[in-house]
């Protein structure tokens, strides 16, 4: 029995980036929230229109840094006071000024790992194949075309109504994106 293709969304192709910026504004006004744009080069107006400058990555990196600092301090504190206490020059066992270098290095290490793995997780990577690559004309996104993609998971998505809406945006073609 043949497997029926699942509709992942609709893809509108544009020839002019100014049309896409206007389409993004109209898409947001229409109430769509799960959409993305693709272009052959970075266009700042796309990001501004989509309002995609908010990320949870800084909080993830901060959490990694704080975890690293606490881990570095705990490692040295437990080692110096519990596991292998040594009284050198009359200093207390918990001589925190001597711990600063290791705490700093652990902070940087954990924050860097949090940044890398947080970025991969937030981007949904690794994903070796995206359904957009099944659309024949999408390869032109890296050459000379601009695309607006509305995902089927959007609360306002209705295949017929969304197709009509995207056709009215001035798109040269609207394609189904199927998995």
VOGU-3710 file (C-alpha; in Angstrom, 3 decimals, decimal comma):
1> xxxxxxxxxx> 0,000/0,000/0,000  1,433/3,388/-0,994  2,213/5,843/1,772  0,274/9,097/1,520  2,458/12,223/1,634  1,946/14,451/4,667  1,487/18,178/3,982  4,145/20,087/5,950  3,212/23,539/4,694  3,027/25,864/1,708
11> xxxxxxxxxx> 5,906/27,619/-0,031  5,489/30,874/-1,981  8,169/31,909/-4,483  8,937/35,583/-5,129  11,237/37,327/-7,589  11,605/40,603/-5,644  12,732/40,894/-1,983  10,517/43,977/-1,481  7,474/41,802/-2,213  8,625/39,333/0,435
21> xxxxxxxxxx> 8,980/42,059/3,074  5,425/43,201/2,329  4,280/39,541/2,354  5,877/39,015/5,781  4,004/42,020/7,192  0,712/40,816/5,724  1,367/37,264/6,977  1,885/38,544/10,524  -1,240/40,718/10,240  -3,223/37,664/9,080
31> xxxxxxxxxx> -2,231/35,926/12,346  0,312/33,378/11,132  3,191/32,758/13,524  4,876/29,593/12,205  6,563/30,829/9,031  10,042/31,411/7,696  11,770/33,122/4,776  14,632/32,015/2,551  16,855/34,126/0,324  20,188/33,790/-1,506
41> xxxxxxxxxx> 21,815/36,337/0,835  21,014/37,784/4,277  18,353/40,489/4,155  18,017/42,438/7,387  14,491/43,574/6,560  13,328/39,935/6,616  14,523/39,465/10,197  13,086/42,819/11,276  9,708/42,067/9,693  9,583/38,573/11,223
51> xxxxxxxxxx> 10,721/39,852/14,631  13,082/36,889/15,046  15,711/38,615/17,142  14,591/36,902/20,341  16,426/33,777/21,374  16,695/31,640/24,482  20,347/30,908/23,723  21,760/33,682/25,976  19,873/32,222/28,947  21,159/28,742/28,116
61> xxxxxxxxxx> 24,747/30,065/27,966  24,260/31,941/31,257  22,969/28,756/32,877  25,965/26,835/31,535  28,353/29,476/32,869  26,775/29,501/36,331  26,801/25,705/36,397  30,477/25,736/35,411  31,378/28,259/38,104  29,568/26,268/40,789
71> xxxxxxxxxx> 31,102/23,023/39,543  34,618/24,505/39,597  34,114/25,886/43,095  32,553/22,634/44,408  35,338/20,547/42,897  38,018/22,574/44,672  36,091/23,069/47,909  35,364/19,373/48,367  38,914/18,411/47,405  40,528/21,008/49,707
81> xxxxxxxxxx> 38,303/20,556/52,750  37,072/16,957/52,649  39,089/14,654/50,412  42,641/15,934/50,795  42,902/18,782/53,314  46,360/20,359/53,575  47,349/23,247/55,804  49,933/25,194/53,826  51,292/28,363/55,414  48,444/28,606/57,908
91> xxxxxxxxxx> 45,804/29,299/55,242  42,289/28,024/55,781  41,257/24,923/53,886  38,646/26,916/51,978  40,985/29,560/50,544  38,725/30,903/47,814  41,219/33,334/46,204  43,234/30,314/45,066  40,075/28,880/43,467  39,408/31,834/41,123
101> xxxxxxxxxx> 41,417/30,611/38,127  39,786/27,174/38,037  36,316/28,672/38,623  36,883/31,060/35,697  38,077/28,283/33,378  35,152/26,001/34,277  32,750/28,904/33,679  34,134/29,471/30,177  34,200/25,743/29,360  30,632/25,042/30,467
111> xxxxxxxxxx> 29,303/28,208/28,795  30,988/27,258/25,512  29,518/23,750/25,588  26,100/25,180/26,490  26,348/27,583/23,530  27,209/24,852/21,036  24,723/22,245/22,209  22,026/24,854/22,927  22,365/26,244/19,396  22,119/22,760/17,915
121> xxxxxxxxxx> 19,037/21,950/20,003  17,259/25,250/19,289  17,923/24,903/15,550  16,610/21,342/15,552  19,933/20,008/14,343  21,200/17,679/13,183  18,499/17,283/10,558  19,980/15,788/7,418  16,919/16,465/5,259  14,111/19,009/5,353
131> xxxxxxxxxx> 10,879/18,578/3,357  11,555/21,921/1,611  14,263/20,177/-0,390  11,539/18,076/-2,059  10,111/21,185/-3,774  11,738/21,367/-7,234  12,064/25,169/-7,402  13,495/25,573/-3,896  17,060/25,084/-5,138  16,833/28,618/-6,512
141> xxxxxxxxxx> 16,734/29,941/-2,926  20,524/29,956/-3,063  20,617/31,644/-6,474  18,041/34,297/-7,328  14,647/33,632/-5,694  13,035/34,504/-2,360  10,663/32,203/-0,503  8,047/32,458/2,225  7,160/29,170/3,927  4,115/28,775/6,198
151> xxxxxxxxxx> 4,162/25,571/8,252  1,106/23,361/8,535  1,560/23,353/12,322  0,465/26,996/12,498  -2,846/27,397/14,368  -4,307/29,481/11,485  -3,190/27,088/8,750  -5,914/25,805/6,443  -4,556/24,413/3,163  -7,101/26,050/0,853
161> xxxxxxxxxx> -7,418/29,371/2,652  -3,657/29,680/3,174  -2,978/28,884/-0,507  -5,417/31,618/-1,566  -3,822/34,046/0,882  -0,300/33,279/-0,388  -1,398/33,613/-4,021  -2,739/37,073/-3,192  0,652/38,172/-1,864  2,105/38,459/-5,364
171> xxxxxxxxx> 3,921/35,129/-5,379  4,936/33,788/-8,761  4,211/30,234/-7,565  2,767/28,524/-4,474  3,865/24,933/-3,882  2,897/22,193/-1,454  5,682/21,066/0,868  5,213/17,370/1,547  7,205/14,996/3,681
//
